[in-house]
Amino acid sequence: MKKTLFFWMATASMAIMMSCGGGSGQQQMAVAEDDTSAVNAIPRDKTLYGLCGDGTAMNTLQLLRDNGDTLVLSITNAMEAGQVFGGLFVGDRIAVLPNATNSEAVIVINQNALLGDWVMPNPIDGSSEVGIRIKEGGVAESIEQSSIIYKTWKIFNGRLEILSQRDGGGDEEELNLYELVKLGPDTLVYRTMNKPREEMETFEYSRWKEPEKMDLHGLQLEDAADEFHL
């Protein structure tokens, strides 16, 4: 009788332990699945980076990728959709959002054309120019404005991503994603993407040009020099 009672108690204890252990294992598996889902939910940058190769033609882009590979992608549809920004020049750095097979470009951005000082009339009173300085290495700076401090920029899935900080906002930073509308030798236009429709803005910049130097008579120095020689 004692042996039977002991066997029953031991069996019950093992059953309880297995039951608890099974529940714990299921919880761990659930947590692991949640972690995997969280990782998979993080957007991945699918942009390809490299140099514009001399094999680039009217409807194709030869991309000399940073990883050493060379790709030739069709740009016909991207051009028709107005998604080729900044032109294609041999040796310039290019960012390309490709299709699933890396055979066709969906968005093409000339990063060299994006660099520089871009300004617009001050939206408050128009008496001065404010803007953004886009530099190599992902560095961004503000031009003549203290209300917003630009910090970094990068291309992410064919969009322009800018990290900034507003004056008086403490250490809080803003990460905004912009859709390129136009990029030319003297024009940069982009609009916000990750904000409610009523808060979406379009930014229209011109490339900053150094003011022409004048002499005391109000003539450009070149004209003044010609007049002097005459």
C-alpha positions as CSV (number, residue, x, y, z in Angstrom):
1,M,0.0,0.0,0.0
2,K,2.8,2.4,0.9
3,K,4.6,1.5,-2.3
4,T,1.5,2.1,-4.4
5,L,0.9,5.5,-2.6
6,F,4.5,6.6,-3.2
7,F,4.3,5.6,-6.9
8,W,1.1,7.6,-7.3
9,M,2.5,10.7,-5.7
10,A,5.7,10.5,-7.8
11,T,3.7,10.1,-11.0
12,A,1.5,13.1,-10.1
13,S,4.5,15.2,-9.3
14,M,6.1,14.4,-12.7
15,A,2.9,15.2,-14.4
16,I,2.7,18.6,-12.7
17,M,6.4,19.3,-13.6
18,M,5.8,18.3,-17.2
19,S,2.7,20.5,-17.4
20,C,4.5,23.5,-16.0
21,G,7.5,22.9,-18.2
22,G,5.3,22.6,-21.3
23,G,3.6,25.8,-20.6
24,S,6.9,27.6,-20.1
25,G,8.2,26.2,-23.4
26,Q,5.1,27.4,-25.2
27,Q,5.6,30.8,-23.7
28,Q,9.2,30.9,-24.7
29,M,8.2,29.9,-28.3
30,A,5.6,32.6,-28.3
31,V,8.1,35.2,-27.2
32,A,10.6,34.0,-29.8
33,E,8.0,34.3,-32.5
34,D,7.1,37.8,-31.3
35,D,10.8,38.8,-31.4
36,T,11.1,37.4,-35.0
37,S,7.9,39.3,-36.0
38,A,9.3,42.5,-34.5
39,V,12.6,42.1,-36.4
40,N,10.8,41.3,-39.7
41,A,8.6,44.4,-39.1
42,I,11.6,46.7,-39.2
43,P,11.8,48.2,-42.8
44,R,14.9,47.2,-44.7
45,D,16.7,49.5,-47.0
46,K,16.6,47.9,-50.5
47,T,18.5,50.7,-52.2
48,L,21.5,49.8,-54.3
49,Y,24.5,52.2,-54.1
50,G,27.4,52.7,-56.5
51,L,28.9,54.7,-59.3
52,C,27.4,55.5,-62.7
53,G,29.4,53.4,-65.2
54,D,30.5,54.4,-68.7
55,G,28.2,51.7,-70.0
56,T,25.2,53.8,-69.2
57,A,23.0,54.6,-72.2
58,M,19.8,56.3,-72.9
59,N,17.5,53.6,-71.5
60,T,19.9,51.7,-69.3
61,L,22.0,52.4,-66.2
62,Q,25.3,50.6,-65.6
63,L,25.8,50.6,-61.8
64,L,29.2,49.8,-60.4
65,R,28.1,48.8,-57.0
66,D,29.9,49.4,-53.7
67,N,30.2,45.6,-53.2
68,G,32.1,45.2,-56.4
69,D,29.3,43.9,-58.6
70,T,28.2,45.5,-61.8
71,L,24.5,45.7,-62.7
72,V,22.8,46.9,-65.9
73,L,19.3,48.1,-65.1
74,S,16.6,49.4,-67.4
75,I,15.5,52.9,-66.6
76,T,12.8,53.3,-69.3
77,N,9.8,53.1,-66.9
78,A,11.5,55.2,-64.2
79,M,12.2,58.0,-66.8
80,E,8.6,57.9,-68.0
81,A,7.3,58.1,-64.4
82,G,9.6,61.0,-63.7
83,Q,11.6,59.0,-61.1
84,V,15.1,59.7,-62.4
85,F,16.5,62.6,-60.3
86,G,19.6,64.6,-61.0
87,G,20.6,63.2,-64.3
88,L,23.2,60.4,-65.0
89,F,26.9,61.3,-65.3
90,V,29.7,58.8,-65.4
91,G,31.5,58.7,-62.1
92,D,28.7,60.2,-60.0
93,R,27.4,58.4,-57.0
94,I,24.0,56.9,-57.7
95,A,21.3,55.4,-55.4
96,V,18.8,53.1,-57.1
97,L,15.6,51.5,-55.8
98,P,15.3,48.4,-58.0
99,N,12.5,45.9,-58.8
100,A,12.5,42.5,-57.2
101,T,14.9,41.0,-59.7
102,N,17.4,43.9,-59.8
103,S,16.7,44.2,-63.6
104,E,14.9,47.5,-63.6
105,A,15.2,50.7,-61.7
106,V,12.1,52.1,-60.0
107,I,13.8,55.2,-58.6
108,V,17.2,56.7,-59.5
109,I,18.8,59.4,-57.5
110,N,22.1,61.1,-58.4
111,Q,23.6,61.8,-55.0
112,N,26.2,64.1,-56.3
113,A,23.5,66.4,-57.7
114,L,21.8,66.3,-54.3
115,L,24.9,67.7,-52.5
116,G,25.2,71.5,-51.9
117,D,23.6,74.5,-50.3
118,W,19.9,74.8,-51.0
119,V,17.9,77.9,-50.0
120,M,14.4,79.4,-50.2
121,P,12.9,82.7,-49.2
122,N,12.3,82.9,-45.5
123,P,8.6,81.7,-45.1
124,I,8.1,84.2,-42.2
125,D,8.8,87.4,-44.1
126,G,10.7,86.6,-47.2
127,S,13.4,89.1,-46.3
128,S,16.2,86.6,-46.2
129,E,17.0,83.1,-47.4
130,V,17.0,79.9,-45.3
131,G,17.7,76.4,-46.2
132,I,19.7,73.2,-45.8
133,R,23.3,72.2,-46.6
134,I,23.6,68.6,-47.8
135,K,27.1,67.4,-47.4
136,E,29.1,64.2,-48.2
137,G,29.1,61.5,-45.5
138,G,25.5,62.0,-44.6
139,V,26.0,65.3,-42.9
140,A,23.2,68.0,-43.0
141,E,23.4,71.5,-41.7
142,S,21.0,74.4,-41.4
143,I,21.5,77.6,-43.4
144,E,20.6,80.9,-41.7
145,Q,17.9,79.4,-39.4
146,S,18.1,78.6,-35.7
147,S,14.5,77.3,-35.3
148,I,15.5,73.9,-36.8
149,I,18.9,72.2,-36.7
150,Y,19.5,69.7,-39.5
151,K,21.8,66.9,-38.5
152,T,22.0,64.0,-41.0
153,W,20.6,62.8,-44.3
154,K,20.5,59.6,-46.3
155,I,18.6,57.8,-49.0
156,F,16.2,55.1,-47.7
157,N,14.2,53.0,-50.2
158,G,14.4,55.8,-52.8
159,R,13.3,58.5,-50.3
160,L,15.2,61.3,-48.6
161,E,15.5,60.8,-44.9
162,I,16.5,63.8,-42.8
163,L,17.2,63.9,-39.0
164,S,16.7,67.2,-37.4
165,Q,16.1,68.9,-34.0
166,R,13.9,71.9,-33.3
167,D,15.1,74.8,-31.1
168,G,13.5,74.6,-27.7
169,G,12.5,71.0,-28.1
170,G,15.1,69.7,-25.7
171,D,17.0,66.7,-26.9
172,E,14.1,65.3,-28.9
173,E,15.0,64.6,-32.6
174,E,12.7,64.3,-35.6
175,L,13.2,61.8,-38.3
176,N,11.3,62.8,-41.5
177,L,11.0,61.0,-44.8
178,Y,10.6,63.0,-48.0
179,E,9.6,62.1,-51.5
180,L,11.7,63.7,-54.2
181,V,9.7,65.7,-56.7
182,K,12.4,67.4,-58.7
183,L,16.2,67.5,-58.7
184,G,18.1,69.6,-61.2
185,P,21.3,71.7,-61.4
186,D,19.6,74.6,-59.6
187,T,16.4,73.1,-58.2
188,L,15.5,70.7,-55.4
189,V,11.9,70.0,-54.5
190,Y,10.7,67.4,-52.0
191,R,7.5,66.8,-49.9
192,T,6.8,65.2,-46.6
193,M,5.6,61.6,-46.4
194,N,5.3,60.4,-42.8
195,K,2.8,63.0,-41.6
196,P,-1.0,63.4,-41.7
197,R,-2.2,64.9,-45.0
198,E,-3.1,68.2,-43.4
199,E,0.5,68.5,-42.1
200,M,2.2,67.6,-45.4
201,E,4.5,70.2,-46.8
202,T,6.4,70.8,-50.0
203,F,9.8,72.4,-49.9
204,E,11.1,74.2,-53.0
205,Y,14.7,75.1,-53.0
206,S,17.2,76.8,-55.3
207,R,20.9,76.2,-55.3
208,W,22.6,79.0,-53.3
209,K,24.8,81.2,-55.5
210,E,27.5,83.6,-54.2
211,P,26.4,87.2,-54.8
212,E,28.3,88.9,-57.7
213,K,30.9,91.3,-56.5
214,M,30.5,94.9,-57.4
215,D,32.9,97.8,-57.5
216,L,32.2,101.2,-56.0
217,H,30.3,102.3,-59.1
218,G,27.9,99.4,-59.0
219,L,29.5,97.6,-61.9
220,Q,30.4,93.9,-61.9
221,L,34.1,93.5,-61.5
222,E,34.4,92.0,-65.0
223,D,32.6,94.9,-66.6
224,A,34.7,97.4,-64.5
225,A,37.9,95.7,-65.7
226,D,36.8,96.0,-69.3
227,E,35.9,99.6,-68.9
228,F,39.2,100.4,-67.3
229,H,41.1,98.9,-70.2
230,L,39.1,100.9,-72.7
